[in-house]
Amino acid sequence: MNGQRLYEHARDTRIPGAVQLRSKLPEGHAPEQWPAYFRSAQGIEIVDYDGRSFQDWSAHGIGAALLGYRDPDVTAAVRRCVDDGSFSFLNPAEEVELADRLCAIHPWAECVRFTRSGGEIMAVGVRIARATTGRSKVAICGYHGWHDWYIAANLGDSDALSGLLMPGLDPKGVPRELRGTALPFAFDDRAAFDAIIAEHGDDLACVVMEPCRYVDPAPGFLEHVRDEAHRVGALLMLDEITIGFRRHFGGSHLRLGVEPDLATFAKSLGNGHPMAAVIGTRAAMDGAHESFISSTYWTERVGPVAALATLKKHEQVDLPGHVDRMGRRILEVWRRHIDALALPLTISSNYPCFATFGLPEHERAELMLLFVQEMLRRGFLAKPTVYVTLAHTEENLEAYDPAVGEVFALMADAIRRDDVKARLGGPVAMSGFKRLV
Ligand SMILES: Cc1ncc(COP(=O)(O)O)c(C=O)c1O
């Protein structure tokens, strides 16, 4: 059975929803063309189920392998751990070392709890905030995972479950009784945030948001959110799950100079090995003493070992400097080809570490598919947004640059001849869910 057949079997008969992470649905990239499964991965190289090799110039692990796939130092530490035994009836001492390490990196934090994934650590953080404050409501901004506390924001105003705030995040299965407990506001929207404080401040447990995503907050916005939250007795929890360590060692809140009450990390913390942490002040974490927060596999040892090795590596390399530099190099490559071909593409990234080009609205889906399809044929998993990692090097760029040149030329020709659709080898990608911000 080849990879496509295996995927169809999974999707059509065995695995409802087809995959375990929406972003890894082949239909979100190039239906019938994008490979679903991998056999091995290292650096930015992936060998798919059918044995074909690709360089990954897409969302590369959705931010979960900032050092590149199978980083040799992290892998060596994990191997030693597996050889010694990664699980027993006693706890891994490495979790204490990791807790100390995270508090040393974030001097404002005094206590830490761990899980193994992002959505899970957000649920724990919200549980702790609710337990500490004795309140129920949560103000949210951005994406924070799949759990009920968060998807409750998508429960409609009426009894129907279809009044979606975020198209694509269907709240089916989330108790309607949670309606009104997760209150969304948009990034940098002071008026919307202030309205939540005015109306729900008395029962607000915490405000949950990323310190930044693709843009920095307006000057003073994060400080305003924190001060207003504190004024009404709520906590501020900053979500560093995707942005953490990418732009600044320890997370962007350190770069922006805003100390929250709680902060969460996952994805890049274990560099491909499941690990997540919520750090906080002693006062904010107080609720964790009483609330029942407990799970068997939060006691395995690979996660903390991988995280310690990952943090050590981050201290040896200038990761934010590297991803910023390489991101700028990618933008230069795109710009050179775009200008030479007079292609109607725009360069739209604010942070080069998420290098992004934009496609013309009227044929966006078709041109995107043409780009993805033609890059696949040349051995690249490529999308208009690249999550740059330490493993993206100048040497890799030397292979990527001429491939992009060829594919952009083909796209320019298709636009000129008005035959983009005729060149497509499969259906266009389905659109993903829209973030609130
Ligand atoms: C900011 C943010 N928070 C939380 C999550 C959820 O993390 P996970 O997919 O590990 O559950 C994500 C995932 O994309 C994220 O970007």
The ligand as an SDF file (V2000), in Angstrom:
LIG
                    3D

 16 16  0  0  0  0  0  0  0  0999 V2000
   -0.3140   29.8740   20.6640 C   0  0  0  0  0  0  0  0  0  0  0  0
   -0.7220   28.4380   20.7440 C   0  0  0  0  0  0  0  0  0  0  0  0
   -1.2590   27.9660   21.8790 N   0  0  0  0  0  0  0  0  0  0  0  0
   -1.6390   26.6780   21.9940 C   0  0  0  0  0  0  0  0  0  0  0  0
   -1.4990   25.7990   20.9490 C   0  0  0  0  0  0  0  0  0  0  0  0
   -1.9170   24.3660   21.0980 C   0  0  0  0  0  0  0  0  0  0  0  0
   -0.8040   23.5330   21.2180 O   0  0  0  0  0  0  0  0  0  0  0  0
   -0.9060   21.9700   20.8300 P   0  0  0  0  0  0  0  0  0  0  0  0
   -1.1530   21.8760   19.3600 O   0  0  0  0  0  0  0  0  0  0  0  0
    0.4130   21.3960   21.2740 O   0  0  0  0  0  0  0  0  0  0  0  0
   -2.0310   21.3910   21.6420 O   0  0  0  0  0  0  0  0  0  0  0  0
   -0.9440   26.2510   19.7310 C   0  0  0  0  0  0  0  0  0  0  0  0
   -0.8190   25.3570   18.5740 C   0  0  0  0  0  0  0  0  0  0  0  0
   -0.7560   25.7520   17.4370 O   0  0  0  0  0  0  0  0  0  0  0  0
   -0.5490   27.6040   19.6270 C   0  0  0  0  0  0  0  0  0  0  0  0
   -0.0250   28.1060   18.4810 O   0  0  0  0  0  0  0  0  0  0  0  0
  1  2  1  0
  2  3  1  0
  2 15  2  0
  3  4  2  0
  4  5  1  0
  5  6  1  0
  5 12  2  0
  6  7  1  0
  7  8  1  0
  8  9  2  0
  8 10  1  0
  8 11  1  0
 12 13  1  0
 12 15  1  0
 13 14  2  0
 15 16  1  0
M  END
$$$$
